């Protein structure tokens, strides 16, 4: 599961990097564009947070259990 969530986190980050480049280059003249850009970033941050939390939890469960003597 840890590997799966790591791949999900990388996929979300790649999507953001590839999707944000055109948003930085193109002109945004009307207010609808700014709403789209804002929602794009908010969506990315939420997805990245969820993927990072899932990856962190799965890595924690993949480790040795607490209290093991070895």
Residue pairs with C-beta under 8 A, 6 or more apart in sequence:
1 58
1 61
1 62
2 55
2 58
2 59
2 61
2 62
4 58
5 51
5 54
5 55
5 58
6 55
8 51
8 54
8 55
9 48
9 51
9 52
9 55
12 44
12 47
12 48
12 51
13 48
15 44
16 44
16 48
19 40
20 40
20 41
20 44
23 37
23 40
28 34
28 37
64 70
